[in-house]
Amino acid sequence: MKDIIYNPLTFKTPSGSINNSESSVLDVLVRKGLYETGINFCIYSDQNETFTMKTHMKKVGEIGSYIKYTVYLDKFEVGIYYYYFEIKFGENNVSYISNFDYNAEISDRIIPWQLTVFDKCYKTPDWVKGGIMYQIFPDRFKKDDSYIPSKTINEDERIIHSNWKDVPNSSFDTENYAARDFYKGNLDGILSEKEYFESLNIDMIYLNPVFESSENHRYSTADYYNIDPYLGTNDIFEHLCSEFKKSNINIILDGVFSHTGSDSKYFNKKSHYSDIGAYNSLESKYYPWFKFIEYPDKYDSWWGFDNLPTVNKENKDFRDFICKHEDGVLNYWQNKGIKGWRLDVVDELPDIFVDEIRTSMKEKDPDSFLIGEVWEDASNKFSYGYRRKYLLGDQLDSVMNYPWKFAIIDFMKNKNADLFASRLMTLINNYPKPALDCLMNILSTHDTERIITVLGTDIGLVDNHLKKDFRLEENDYEKAKNLEKFASFLQFTLPGIPSIYYGDEIGMQGFSDPFNRACFDRNNEDIELLDHYRKLCDFRRRYRYDFKSGFVMAFHEGNVISYYRNNILCIVNMCNDPIIFEDKTYGEWVFGNKKPFFTDYGIVVGPQSYTAININE
């Protein structure tokens, strides 16, 4: 029997984060017989060092073997707060009720819970919620041979693969490797697979960079206003957006605004462009955009890569170039038909820039979607010397959900449901609900190893020189594929929107860049795995309303976790034995790998199973 019962998702009303117009109520249950003499609620502001508050909690009654203490709190200003409880024994003996993986325990240490207070006007696009995203690395998805690209300004530096099945070049096999090998995947190729996306019920396609660039990843932007010639033209891109929109599929672009390419019209290190770049002259209009240490050859660059000169984001001329209404980069592509942006390395953009990006986007289209690349808990992210405010209401709609990606992988490998639940509840408590409903839930991305490779081997034990040709043994592949089905079930049923990294649904393998960026091959697909994803996507579409918002944890212990998404009960049993979910609720089995049985004792769930049940109200 626990001495203390409290967690912010079930003993705080409203649960989790709150907006700045909401008051709240917190309840703490204390086991009878502890002989405490009182409990104080203590809270302090993360931004305002002068704000601290201590409030005596009232004893309001009993629940079974517990005494109930309650505190009523008035509304707070927008910001991040941390709180804990003092529990007193006698006059001078004070301990703390602290947060141990979302279990309240009496301790001599203060380990606080977070309270996020967001702006009451914070709204995120409703069309995103309950949807499904698909991520594409454009050079590697599909090549339509009917499109004949014009020559690029740096054609002689590009390496062209003649075989779509070639393994991408890397530093292990290419001297002075510089990501200049291309397969010439193009926009027409992407559009030609529209029926494929429709079969997966995709709502939005996130494209890695498509602007002109000398490198296959195109994060080294050469011209923000032009599609790379290998991919297509601006008119082809506009046509692509229009055609996908007919199928209710929106296009999200990658916004790379922290750096450009050195081989670009803005920097022009190789003098390929007629523009006078920052590297060419101190008089260049682009010179103030960059930070030179010793002109012209020493300059700030992204993580020391001299092909990626860092942009001075404090420069208003550059920010206006991106954000200016109508003819700025953002609005230009919104006018072409896109529905949103994913901001690359958003922590490297100052708040004023992110503010202006959001303002520009939302003025053009209030329903546009702005998502940021953040690898940690974005609600309390600390970068470049200060706390960020991404999710408080006037910046991002949401972020890439790396914390849950790693939590899902760890659960698949180590089967610790309590730890997994703690990681889930941390974000569910910390993130504002408008952002939580739009989380980009990922298993793989262009920056991480393929999910099936991660689940099939210990990636840390594979020598770098073996990664190029590494493929899982058949038994390892089958085990990993089975785990991917479990992982994708979690990805598709937890709060937020699942994002399929192209090829994960057909069993593509690969370590990190560049091996996770191989070519999509419909002739070499795992039919069984693809069938799983199609059924999973159809299940989510059929019950989209239930997955738009809302989450209640039901049970987590050992190797088992279960939760409700409104009328959908999700149960994941990683045990080798069946379990009884002791809920007398009956319902209809609507998805899973094994059919459960409804009994008078509860729901019998098979071993090694994931299941979704539409419960009867």
KASUL-V739303 format. One record per backbone hydrogen bond with DSSP energy under -0.5 kcal/mol. NH is the residue of the N-H (numbers start at 1). CO is the residue of the C=O. Records with the same first field share a line. If there is no record, write none. Layout:
# KASUL-V739303
NH->CO ; CO
This chain:
# KASUL-V739303
5->29
10->7
11->7
13->25
16->8
18->116
20->118
22->19
24->73
25->13
26->71
27->11
28->69
29->5
30->28 ; 67
31->3
32->65
34->31
37->88
38->88
40->86
41->55
42->40 ; 84
43->53
44->82
45->48 ; 51
46->80
49->47
51->48
52->50
53->43
55->41
57->39
58->70
60->58 ; 68
61->68
63->66
66->63
67->30
68->61
69->28 ; 67
70->58
71->26
73->24
79->117
81->115
82->44
83->113
84->42
85->97
86->40
87->95
88->38 ; 86
89->93
93->89
94->92
95->87
96->107
97->85
98->96 ; 105
99->111
100->98 ; 103
101->99
103->100
104->6
105->98
107->96
111->109
113->83
115->81
117->79 ; 115
118->18 ; 116
119->392
122->119
128->125
129->125
130->547
131->128
133->498
134->204
135->500
136->206
138->136
140->137
141->138
142->138
144->142
145->143
147->144
148->146
149->147
155->152
157->154
158->155
159->180
161->159 ; 182
164->162
166->163
173->170
174->170
177->174
182->159 ; 180
185->139
186->142
187->231
188->231
190->186
191->187
192->188
193->190
194->191
197->193
198->194
199->195
200->196 ; 197
201->198
202->197
203->132
204->132
205->250
206->134 ; 204
207->205 ; 252
208->136 ; 206
212->223 ; 226
214->220
216->179
218->215
221->219
222->212
223->212
226->223
228->210
231->228
232->228
237->233
238->234
239->235
240->236
241->237
242->238
243->239
244->240
245->241
246->242
247->243 ; 244
248->245
249->244
250->203 ; 248
252->205
253->340
254->207
255->253 ; 342
256->254
257->255
260->309
261->221
262->307
264->262
265->222
268->264
269->262
271->268
277->275
278->266
279->267
280->277
281->277
284->281
287->284
289->286
290->287
291->310
292->290
293->298
294->298
298->294
299->297
300->291
302->308
304->301
305->302
306->304
308->305
310->300
311->258
312->289
313->311
315->312
319->315
320->316
321->317
322->318
323->319
324->320
327->325
328->324
329->321
330->322
332->328
333->329
334->330
335->331
336->332
337->334
338->333
339->251
340->251
341->369
342->253
343->341 ; 371
344->255 ; 342
346->343 ; 373
347->373
348->345
349->346
350->348
353->350
354->350
355->351
356->352
357->353
358->354
359->355
360->356
361->357
362->358
363->359
364->360
365->361
368->365
369->339
371->341 ; 369
372->398
373->343
374->372
378->376
380->377
381->378
383->386
386->383
388->381
392->389
396->390
397->370
398->370
400->372
401->440
402->374 ; 400
405->401
406->402
407->403
408->404
409->405
410->406
411->407
412->408
413->409
414->410
415->411
417->415 ; 558
420->416
421->417
422->418
423->419
424->420
425->421
426->422
427->423
428->424
429->425
430->426
431->427
435->432
436->432
437->433
438->435
439->436
440->399
441->439 ; 497
442->401 ; 440
443->444 ; 499
448->445
450->510
454->450
455->451
456->452
457->453
459->457
461->458
462->459
463->461
466->463
467->463 ; 464
470->467
477->473
478->474
479->475
480->476
481->477
482->478
483->479
484->480
485->481
486->482
487->483
488->484
489->485
490->486
491->487
492->488
493->489 ; 490
494->490
497->439
498->131
499->441
500->133 ; 498
501->499
502->135 ; 500
504->501
506->503
507->504
508->503
515->512
517->514
518->515
520->140
522->520
524->521
525->522
526->506
527->525
530->526
531->527
532->528
533->529
534->530
535->531
536->532
537->533
538->534
539->535
540->536
541->537
542->538
543->539
544->541
546->543
547->543 ; 544
548->544 ; 545
552->564
554->562
555->562
557->560
560->557
561->572
562->555
563->570
564->552
565->568
568->565
569->567 ; 613
570->563 ; 568
571->611
572->561
573->571 ; 609
574->559 ; 572
579->605
581->579 ; 603
582->580
583->581
588->614
590->612
591->612
593->610
594->610
597->604
599->597 ; 602
602->599
603->581
604->597 ; 602
605->579 ; 603
608->575
609->573
611->571
612->591
613->569
614->588
615->567 ; 613
616->586
